[in-house]
């Protein structure tokens, strides 16, 4: 099969869970003998990089602004795809999915993946939210198949009469005993820090993590905020100002990749994600795959994965004080209890979120929609 992907920022770096998803699926499809092409934006992928681990990259221009970056690039990618001989054109997220009708002009079969309710993000104004809601409807009605990455999304759309396929995100299962050399280079001690990892956007509420940590009085413990801006530079400045009174007890790393990311995940005492909005967060699955106890808000996508006290911990997503109290409680819990929860978390990922099984499902869906043509 010849598969094209529209809707990512760039590769090989994984700027968000969407890029991680596309890269993990794409490289595996290539290894199975398929041709995979991904449309990328110039500010995220160096123009001289034409291939990423077997994935062909096509660089198309865009207008670098918060509101036009993704839409202009997705429109040009959809337009370009019409003249190519693809079997499948796969759109990721509801914003780029708005342009699926353009690709319907080709002979390819169209697939979209909805990762979350993007219009609920705090970074968008009313007009952008209205456009994203329209993109959601297009993503549900125009393609030959629509995928969602979480059970709560499938339930939501089926209640409104839309037939969608549930295919989750996945994670590679890391080896044990990764080490801590790069973590130590940041001035951190293994098992002596709390980790927040994700894009620094309002809906993920890293400010809650900072405020809760501020009320802890363990001078040996650190909070690591790992991640970068997503058209949210002003918000990132506000976070750093919020953290400033705590000095070196809070460390901002910026975006992390590769060995450093693995070490940060593998050596954290606790992973924290107090989000108000998610789809199926790959960072949570990654932390679980490293056997880390995780404290996350009790929003539907987290409840789809976490069983309270068994493979992780939940806090009331509408109650900051509950997050603060739970963080303190967990950090002072018996080490054996935390170890058992971490092992159960790793087991959950091994059994339910393996990338090879995810790719099996996507491959079967591609074959099905091609057979229906």
C-alpha positions as CSV (number, residue, x, y, z in Angstrom):
1,X,0.0,0.0,0.0
2,X,1.0,3.6,-0.6
3,X,0.0,5.7,2.4
4,X,0.2,9.4,2.9
5,X,-0.2,11.2,6.2
6,X,-1.4,14.8,6.7
7,X,-1.6,16.7,9.9
8,X,1.8,16.5,11.7
9,X,4.3,19.2,12.4
10,X,7.4,17.3,11.5
11,X,9.7,14.3,11.8
12,X,12.0,12.8,13.1
13,X,11.3,14.9,16.3
14,X,8.1,14.0,18.1
15,X,6.7,17.4,19.1
16,X,3.5,15.8,20.5
17,X,1.7,12.6,20.8
18,X,0.4,12.9,17.3
19,X,3.9,12.9,15.8
20,X,4.9,10.0,18.1
21,X,1.9,8.1,16.9
22,X,2.6,8.7,13.2
23,X,6.3,7.9,13.5
24,X,5.7,4.6,15.4
25,X,3.0,3.5,13.1
26,X,4.8,4.7,9.9
27,X,8.1,3.0,10.6
28,X,6.3,-0.3,11.3
29,X,4.2,-0.1,8.1
30,X,7.5,0.5,6.2
31,X,9.0,-2.6,7.7
32,X,5.9,-4.6,6.6
33,X,6.5,-3.5,3.0
34,X,4.3,-0.5,2.6
35,X,5.3,2.9,1.3
36,X,4.6,5.8,3.8
37,X,4.8,9.5,3.0
38,X,4.4,12.2,5.6
39,X,3.8,15.9,4.8
40,X,5.9,18.1,7.1
41,X,6.3,21.8,7.8
42,X,9.7,23.5,7.2
43,X,10.1,25.0,10.7
44,X,9.8,21.6,12.3
45,X,11.7,19.4,9.8
46,X,15.1,20.4,8.2
47,X,14.6,20.6,4.4
48,X,17.6,18.4,3.7
49,X,16.0,15.5,5.6
50,X,14.1,13.6,3.0
51,X,13.6,10.3,4.8
52,X,13.1,9.3,8.4
53,X,13.7,5.6,9.1
54,X,12.1,4.6,5.8
55,X,9.3,7.2,5.9
56,X,9.4,9.6,2.9
57,X,9.1,13.3,3.9
58,X,7.5,15.9,1.7
59,X,8.2,19.5,2.8
60,X,5.5,22.0,2.0
61,X,5.4,25.7,3.0
62,X,3.0,27.3,5.5
63,X,2.4,30.6,7.2
64,X,4.1,30.6,10.6
65,X,1.3,31.8,12.9
66,X,-0.7,30.3,15.7
67,X,-3.9,30.2,13.6
68,X,-2.6,29.6,10.0
69,X,0.3,27.2,10.5
70,X,-1.5,23.9,10.5
71,X,-4.5,24.9,8.3
72,X,-2.4,26.3,5.4
73,X,0.0,23.4,5.5
74,X,-2.8,20.8,5.6
75,X,-4.7,22.5,2.7
76,X,-1.5,22.4,0.6
77,X,-0.8,18.8,1.6
78,X,-4.4,17.8,0.7
79,X,-4.1,19.6,-2.6
80,X,-0.7,17.9,-3.4
81,X,-2.1,14.5,-2.5
82,X,-4.7,14.7,-5.2
83,X,-2.0,14.5,-7.9
84,X,-0.3,11.5,-6.3
85,X,-1.0,7.8,-6.6
86,X,-1.7,7.0,-3.0
87,X,-4.0,4.2,-1.9
88,X,-4.7,5.7,1.5
89,X,-4.6,9.4,2.6
90,X,-4.7,9.6,6.4
91,X,-5.5,12.8,8.2
92,X,-4.6,13.2,11.9
93,X,-6.6,15.5,14.3
94,X,-9.7,17.4,13.4
95,X,-8.1,20.6,12.3
96,X,-6.3,19.1,9.3
97,X,-9.3,16.8,8.8
98,X,-11.2,19.8,7.7
99,X,-9.4,19.4,4.3
100,X,-10.3,15.8,3.8
101,X,-12.8,16.8,1.1
102,X,-9.9,18.1,-1.1
103,X,-8.3,14.7,-1.0
104,X,-11.6,13.0,-1.8
105,X,-11.0,14.4,-5.3
106,X,-8.3,11.7,-5.7
107,X,-8.8,8.0,-6.2
108,X,-7.4,7.3,-2.7
109,X,-9.4,6.1,0.3
110,X,-9.5,8.7,3.1
111,X,-9.0,7.9,6.8
112,X,-9.0,10.3,9.7
113,X,-7.9,9.9,13.3
114,X,-9.5,12.0,16.0
115,X,-7.1,12.2,19.0
116,X,-9.2,14.5,21.2
117,X,-11.7,17.4,21.3
118,X,-9.2,20.0,20.1
119,X,-11.7,22.8,20.3
120,X,-11.7,22.6,24.1
121,X,-8.1,23.7,24.2
122,X,-7.7,26.9,26.2
123,X,-5.3,28.4,23.6
124,X,-8.1,29.0,21.0
125,X,-10.5,31.8,20.7
126,X,-14.2,31.5,19.6
127,X,-13.5,31.6,15.9
128,X,-10.8,29.0,16.0
129,X,-13.0,26.8,18.2
130,X,-15.9,27.1,15.7
131,X,-13.6,26.1,12.8
132,X,-12.4,23.1,14.8
133,X,-15.9,22.0,15.5
134,X,-16.6,22.1,11.8
135,X,-13.4,20.2,11.2
136,X,-14.7,17.5,13.6
137,X,-17.9,17.1,11.6
138,X,-15.9,16.8,8.4
139,X,-13.6,14.3,10.0
140,X,-16.7,12.2,10.9
141,X,-18.7,12.5,7.7
142,X,-16.3,12.8,4.7
143,X,-13.7,10.0,5.2
144,X,-14.2,6.4,4.3
145,X,-13.3,5.5,7.9
146,X,-12.7,7.4,11.1
147,X,-10.5,6.2,14.0
148,X,-10.5,7.4,17.6
149,X,-7.8,6.6,20.1
150,X,-9.8,6.2,23.3
151,X,-12.9,4.4,24.3
152,X,-14.6,7.5,25.7
153,X,-14.3,9.1,22.3
154,X,-15.9,6.1,20.6
155,X,-18.8,6.2,23.1
156,X,-19.3,9.9,22.6
157,X,-19.5,9.7,18.9
158,X,-21.6,6.6,18.7
159,X,-24.1,8.2,21.0
160,X,-24.5,10.8,18.2
161,X,-24.9,8.2,15.5
162,X,-21.3,8.2,14.1
163,X,-19.6,4.9,13.3
164,X,-16.0,5.2,14.4
165,X,-13.2,2.6,15.0
166,X,-11.4,2.5,18.3
167,X,-7.6,1.9,17.8
168,X,-5.5,3.1,20.7
169,X,-2.1,4.7,20.9
170,X,0.8,2.4,21.9
171,X,4.3,2.6,23.3
172,X,7.4,0.5,22.9
173,X,8.2,-1.5,26.0
174,X,11.6,-0.1,27.3
175,X,14.2,-2.3,28.9
176,X,14.8,-2.2,32.7
177,X,17.8,-0.6,34.2
178,X,18.1,2.3,31.8
179,X,20.5,4.3,34.1
180,X,20.5,7.9,35.2
181,X,23.7,9.6,33.8
182,X,21.8,12.3,31.9
183,X,19.4,12.8,34.7
184,X,22.3,13.4,37.1
185,X,23.7,15.9,34.5
186,X,20.6,18.0,35.2
187,X,21.4,18.0,38.9
188,X,18.7,15.4,39.7
189,X,18.9,12.3,41.9
190,X,17.0,9.2,40.8
191,X,13.7,8.7,42.7
192,X,13.9,12.2,44.1
193,X,11.8,14.1,41.7
194,X,8.2,14.4,40.4
195,X,7.9,14.6,36.6
196,X,5.4,16.5,34.4
197,X,6.0,15.7,30.7
198,X,3.9,17.2,27.9
199,X,3.3,20.2,25.9
200,X,3.1,23.4,28.0
201,X,-0.5,24.3,27.3
202,X,-3.2,25.5,29.7
203,X,-5.4,22.4,29.4
204,X,-2.6,20.1,30.7
205,X,-2.4,22.3,33.8
206,X,1.3,22.2,34.6
207,X,0.5,25.2,36.8
208,X,-1.4,22.9,39.1
209,X,1.7,20.7,39.3
210,X,3.8,23.7,40.3
211,X,1.2,25.0,42.8
212,X,0.8,21.6,44.4
213,X,4.6,21.0,44.6
214,X,5.1,24.5,46.2
215,X,3.1,23.4,49.2
216,X,5.4,20.4,49.8
217,X,8.3,21.0,52.2
218,X,10.7,18.2,51.3
219,X,13.8,20.1,50.3
220,X,15.4,17.1,48.7
221,X,12.5,16.6,46.2
222,X,12.4,18.3,42.8
223,X,9.7,19.0,40.2
224,X,10.7,18.6,36.6
225,X,8.6,20.3,34.0
226,X,9.6,18.7,30.7
227,X,8.1,20.0,27.5
228,X,7.9,23.1,25.3
229,X,5.5,25.7,23.9
230,X,2.7,24.9,21.5
231,X,2.0,28.4,20.3
232,X,1.8,29.2,24.0
233,X,4.9,31.2,24.6
234,X,3.2,33.7,27.0
235,X,1.8,30.8,29.1
236,X,5.3,29.3,29.4
237,X,6.6,32.6,30.6
238,X,3.8,32.7,33.2
239,X,4.7,29.2,34.4
240,X,8.4,30.1,34.8
241,X,7.4,33.2,36.8
242,X,5.1,31.0,39.0
243,X,8.0,28.6,39.7
244,X,10.6,31.3,40.3
245,X,10.1,31.6,44.1
246,X,11.1,27.9,44.4
247,X,14.5,28.4,42.8
248,X,16.2,25.2,41.8
249,X,13.5,23.0,43.3
250,X,11.7,23.3,39.9
251,X,13.6,22.5,36.7
252,X,12.3,23.4,33.2
253,X,14.1,21.2,30.7
254,X,12.3,22.3,27.5
255,X,11.4,19.5,25.0
256,X,13.2,16.2,25.7
257,X,13.9,13.3,23.3
258,X,15.8,10.1,23.2
259,X,18.0,9.0,26.1
260,X,17.2,12.0,28.3
261,X,13.5,11.5,28.0
262,X,13.8,7.8,28.8
263,X,16.0,8.5,31.8
264,X,13.6,11.1,33.1
265,X,10.7,8.7,32.9
266,X,12.6,5.7,34.3
267,X,13.9,7.5,37.4
268,X,11.0,9.6,38.5
269,X,9.4,9.0,41.9
270,X,6.1,10.0,40.5
271,X,4.7,11.0,37.1
272,X,1.9,13.6,37.2
273,X,-0.6,14.7,34.6
274,X,-3.4,16.9,36.0
275,X,-4.9,17.6,32.6
276,X,-8.4,19.0,32.0
277,X,-8.4,17.7,28.4
278,X,-6.7,14.7,26.8
279,X,-7.3,12.1,24.1
280,X,-5.1,9.1,25.1
281,X,-1.9,10.6,26.3
282,X,1.2,8.8,25.1
283,X,3.3,10.3,27.8
284,X,1.1,8.6,30.4
285,X,1.5,5.2,28.6
286,X,5.3,5.9,28.4
287,X,5.5,6.5,32.1
288,X,3.6,3.4,32.8
289,X,5.8,1.4,30.5
290,X,8.8,2.4,32.7
291,X,7.0,1.1,35.7
292,X,6.3,4.5,37.3
293,X,3.5,5.2,39.6
294,X,1.3,7.9,37.9
295,X,-1.0,10.5,39.4
296,X,-3.5,11.8,36.9
297,X,-6.8,13.7,36.8
298,X,-10.0,11.6,36.7
299,X,-11.1,12.7,33.3
300,X,-12.5,10.0,31.0
301,X,-9.3,9.2,28.9
302,X,-7.4,8.6,32.1
303,X,-10.1,6.5,33.7
304,X,-10.0,4.4,30.5
305,X,-6.4,3.4,31.5
306,X,-5.9,3.8,35.2
307,X,-7.5,1.7,37.9
308,X,-7.3,3.6,41.2
309,X,-4.7,2.1,43.6
310,X,-3.9,-0.8,41.3
311,X,-2.0,0.5,38.3
312,X,-2.0,4.2,39.2
313,X,-3.7,6.9,41.1
314,X,-6.5,9.4,40.2
315,X,-7.3,12.8,41.7
316,X,-10.5,14.8,41.4
317,X,-9.9,16.8,38.2
318,X,-12.1,19.7,39.4
319,X,-10.4,20.0,42.8
320,X,-6.8,21.4,43.1
321,X,-6.7,20.7,46.8
322,X,-7.3,17.0,46.1
323,X,-4.4,16.9,43.7
324,X,-2.2,18.5,46.4
325,X,-3.2,16.1,49.1
326,X,-2.9,13.0,46.8
327,X,0.6,14.1,45.7
328,X,1.7,14.4,49.3
329,X,0.1,11.1,50.2
330,X,1.7,9.2,47.3
331,X,5.2,10.6,47.8
332,X,5.1,9.5,51.4
333,X,3.6,6.1,50.6
334,X,5.4,2.8,51.4
335,X,8.1,2.2,48.6
336,X,6.9,-1.4,48.2
337,X,3.3,-0.2,47.5
338,X,4.6,2.2,44.8
339,X,6.7,-0.5,43.3
340,X,3.7,-2.8,43.0
341,X,1.6,-0.1,41.4
342,X,4.4,0.6,39.0
343,X,4.7,-3.0,38.0
344,X,1.0,-3.3,37.4
345,X,1.2,-0.1,35.2
346,X,3.9,-1.7,33.1
347,X,1.8,-4.9,32.8
348,X,-1.2,-2.8,31.6
349,X,0.8,-1.3,28.8
350,X,2.4,-4.6,27.7
351,X,-1.0,-6.3,27.5
352,X,-3.1,-3.5,25.9
353,X,-0.9,-0.9,24.2
354,X,1.7,-2.6,22.1
355,X,2.5,-0.8,18.9
356,X,2.6,-4.0,16.8
357,X,-1.0,-4.8,17.7
358,X,-2.0,-1.2,17.0
359,X,-0.4,-1.4,13.5
360,X,-2.1,-4.8,12.9
361,X,-5.5,-3.0,13.5
362,X,-4.6,0.0,11.3
363,X,-3.4,-2.3,8.5
364,X,-6.6,-4.3,8.6
365,X,-8.7,-1.1,8.5
366,X,-6.7,0.1,5.5
367,X,-7.3,-3.2,3.7
368,X,-11.0,-3.1,4.5
369,X,-11.6,0.4,3.1
370,X,-9.6,-0.5,0.0
371,X,-11.8,-3.5,-0.4
372,X,-14.9,-1.4,-0.2
373,X,-13.7,0.9,-3.1
